[in-house]
Amino acid sequence: MVKMFSSADLLEMAIHLEEESEKFYKILESKVEKEDLKRLFSYLAVQEHAHAITFKEIYREIEKEGFVSAYPDEEANKYLHAWVNSQVFIDWDELTKKTVWNKEEILDLAIRLEKDSLLFYYEVEPFIPEKDRKILSEIIKQEKDHLYQLTEFKKGMI
């Protein structure tokens, strides 16, 4: 099996994804008025931040091992970030410009982000070193928990 990305590349993508997700939830938190939704989005932003920190710690560990990126130049790095953005799509223009959101709409957007994140992690899992898969599995579990929390919150609205 040919590996398309190095562990370092995958971790950079995961860090980017988690940072974007944190930003996403902070924006959603600022867009809602209901206190229960504000708390939920604040909690999810904190969780995404923690995931980014976890991936950065793994990155520092493999950096000590002297890894080589499959795409070491700046142009390729931009490509990786664009690829992640295409896998987990957030329309930042729509998100920041739109001022009126109903609860169902905003929850659907958050649910879609979590589903996209899970798909991304499942897709990259085979390329993660065996010793780091336990950590990735824990993050997948947490992302599933986020999805569950969001869907349960939405069910409670109906």
Disulfide bonds with the S-S distance in Angstrom:
none
